């Protein structure tokens, strides 16, 4: 079962807001303000990713600039996308990603997933 976490919501929403407010780099929508990466954004919100996840990088985020008027179309687009499908469906490498957060702003949809925190 997937569980929503407010810290992942904040990380996702922060990136969606930043992308909407700035001319994002279409070659890497996972880079945010000041070059911060998805893993860094999640950790900055206080979520403990596995220690072996690199500090910089993206092991947690899918992003889409969509042209529909609603989030369900954006979500369907990510699920249908070849490079995001496994992430969005928690398959294969992402099978332990059971915690999520989503953000949406100005046509940008961000989904962050992560493994459950361990203490």
C-alpha positions as CSV (number, residue, x, y, z in Angstrom):
1,X,0.0,0.0,0.0
2,X,1.2,3.5,-0.9
3,X,1.4,6.1,1.9
4,X,1.5,9.9,1.3
5,X,4.2,11.8,3.2
6,X,4.0,15.6,3.7
7,X,7.7,16.0,3.3
8,X,7.7,14.3,-0.1
9,X,4.7,16.5,-1.1
10,X,6.7,19.6,-0.1
11,X,9.7,18.4,-2.2
12,X,7.5,17.7,-5.2
13,X,5.5,20.9,-4.9
14,X,8.7,23.0,-4.4
15,X,10.0,21.6,-7.7
16,X,6.7,22.0,-9.6
17,X,6.5,25.6,-8.4
18,X,10.1,26.4,-9.3
19,X,9.7,24.8,-12.8
20,X,6.5,26.8,-13.4
21,X,8.1,30.1,-12.2
22,X,11.3,29.7,-14.3
23,X,12.2,28.6,-17.7
24,X,13.1,25.0,-16.9
25,X,15.8,23.1,-18.7
26,X,13.8,20.6,-20.8
27,X,16.8,18.3,-20.9
28,X,16.7,17.9,-17.1
29,X,13.5,18.9,-15.3
30,X,14.9,17.2,-12.2
31,X,17.4,20.0,-11.5
32,X,15.9,22.7,-9.4
33,X,16.9,26.1,-8.0
34,X,20.6,26.4,-7.7
35,X,21.1,23.0,-9.4
36,X,19.7,21.1,-6.5
37,X,18.7,17.5,-7.4
38,X,15.7,15.4,-6.5
39,X,17.6,13.4,-3.8
40,X,18.8,16.7,-2.2
41,X,15.3,18.2,-2.2
42,X,13.8,15.1,-0.5
43,X,16.6,15.1,2.2
44,X,16.2,18.9,2.7
45,X,12.7,18.2,3.7
46,X,13.9,15.9,6.4
47,X,13.1,12.6,4.7
48,X,15.7,9.9,5.3
49,X,16.6,8.2,2.1
50,X,18.7,5.0,2.2
51,X,22.3,5.8,3.0
52,X,23.5,4.2,-0.2
53,X,21.4,6.7,-2.4
54,X,23.8,9.3,-3.7
55,X,23.6,12.8,-2.2
56,X,23.2,14.3,-5.6
57,X,21.1,12.6,-8.2
58,X,17.6,11.3,-8.8
59,X,16.5,8.0,-7.5
60,X,13.0,9.3,-6.5
61,X,11.4,11.7,-8.9
62,X,9.4,11.6,-12.2
63,X,8.5,14.9,-13.9
64,X,6.2,15.8,-16.7
65,X,5.3,19.1,-18.4
66,X,1.8,18.4,-19.5
67,X,-0.7,20.2,-21.8
68,X,-3.9,18.9,-20.4
69,X,-6.1,20.7,-17.8
70,X,-5.9,18.0,-15.1
71,X,-3.6,15.9,-13.0
72,X,-5.1,12.6,-14.0
73,X,-4.0,13.1,-17.6
74,X,-0.5,13.9,-16.3
75,X,-0.4,10.9,-14.1
76,X,-1.5,8.7,-17.0
77,X,1.2,10.2,-19.2
78,X,3.9,9.3,-16.7
79,X,2.6,5.8,-16.3
80,X,2.6,5.4,-20.1
81,X,6.1,6.8,-20.5
82,X,8.7,4.2,-21.0
83,X,11.3,5.7,-18.7
84,X,8.8,6.5,-15.9
85,X,6.5,3.5,-16.0
86,X,8.4,1.3,-13.5
87,X,8.9,4.3,-11.1
88,X,5.2,5.2,-11.2
89,X,4.0,1.6,-10.8
90,X,6.7,0.7,-8.1
91,X,8.1,-2.1,-10.2
92,X,11.5,-3.7,-10.4
93,X,14.1,-1.4,-8.8
94,X,11.3,0.8,-7.4
95,X,9.4,-2.1,-5.8
96,X,10.3,-0.9,-2.3
97,X,9.1,2.7,-3.0
98,X,5.9,2.7,-0.9
99,X,5.9,6.4,0.2
100,X,5.0,9.2,-2.2
101,X,4.2,12.9,-2.6
102,X,3.0,14.8,-5.7
103,X,3.2,18.4,-6.8
104,X,1.5,20.3,-9.6
105,X,1.9,23.9,-10.8
106,X,1.6,25.7,-14.1
107,X,1.5,22.5,-16.2
108,X,4.3,20.8,-14.3
109,X,3.5,17.5,-12.5
110,X,6.1,16.0,-10.1
111,X,5.8,12.6,-8.4
112,X,8.3,11.7,-5.7
113,X,8.4,8.2,-4.3
114,X,10.8,6.6,-1.8
115,X,11.3,3.6,0.3
116,X,9.8,3.7,3.8
117,X,12.2,5.4,6.3
118,X,14.1,3.1,8.6
119,X,15.2,4.4,12.0
